[in-house]
Amino acid sequence: MQVMSRTHEDSSFTHTELPHVEKRVLRIGVAGNYGLQTNDIFHAAERGVGYWLWSPHFKKVTPALKEFLHRERERHVVAAYTGTYGTVITAGQVRKGAEKALRILGVDQIDILMLGWLGRTSRFTQRIQDEAVRLKDEGKVKATGTSIHDRIRAGKLVLDSVLDAFMIRYNAKHPGAEQDIFPHLESRRPAVVAYTATSWRQLLKPLSGIEMPPWPGAAAGDGTPPPLSGPLCYRFCLTSPHVNVVLTGPRLRSQLDENLDALDAGPLSREEEAWVREYGRHVKARKRLPYV
């Protein structure tokens, strides 16, 4: 299989050894629920992608993923998502979700079982935690994780819980994980998977009526602040040493390729990062969603 060529020499920027999973993967992973076709998933693997967010509902991803896992299991990490936003997860559903994923994918072990959505009002009972531990003890699951927006709760779970991986919102508009989550990682070293790198594309839309300095190193333009590009948004997330993997959920193969190209450019410089943070601050002041 063709391996993605690299112009950037720092492999710590392009690849990561996932804690608790103990596999080395590209630091951009793919969520296949936004429009990519099966052939695009094969293309992503040829570009080097090895981290996949998957659920039984991602039907266009499943055929390719089953082939990858059969042919080269050790190169791919599957984060199997159980439950949906707003639903209450029970211990029984955790087990059923894991066993369903094993059956559909035809594997003996799930790399990461993502335990649904742990929002502010979601239950994370002792029974659910005990069931997750039993699945690990039985060898059906390598690691357990969750998708969570509540940063304060996430910080507490990072410090003390059965969870080995955290899928969190982190981008230039929402950098709060730097205060609420990242300082707690040292104690257990869970895996961190960032998503919404573009803040649901809000960072990609031009803003009017704001003052921004020229992009570092570039000649001053006409004074109109440009939007961020997709690659810059991904480089912002990847520049953080606390982020293992950033998810991308493109609708088109061209968007996928553009985002993966961000790895070739390497981390942001201090000046570039400061510019991106400032632009994200302006976007947050202008564009607020009801649940953020």
Secondary structure as UniProt FT lines:
FT   HELIX           11..14
FT   STRAND          15..17
FT   TURN            19..21
FT   STRAND          24..26
FT   STRAND          28..31
FT   HELIX           38..46
FT   TURN            47..48
FT   STRAND          51..54
FT   TURN            56..57
FT   TURN            59..61
FT   HELIX           62..71
FT   HELIX           73..75
FT   STRAND          77..82
FT   TURN            85..86
FT   HELIX           91..105
FT   STRAND          110..117
FT   TURN            120..121
FT   HELIX           126..137
FT   TURN            138..139
FT   STRAND          141..148
FT   HELIX           151..159
FT   STRAND          165..169
FT   HELIX           177..180
FT   HELIX           182..187
FT   STRAND          191..195
FT   TURN            197..201
FT   HELIX           202..204
FT   TURN            216..217
FT   HELIX           230..239
FT   TURN            241..242
FT   STRAND          245..248
FT   HELIX           253..260
FT   HELIX           262..265
FT   HELIX           270..286
FT   TURN            290..291
//
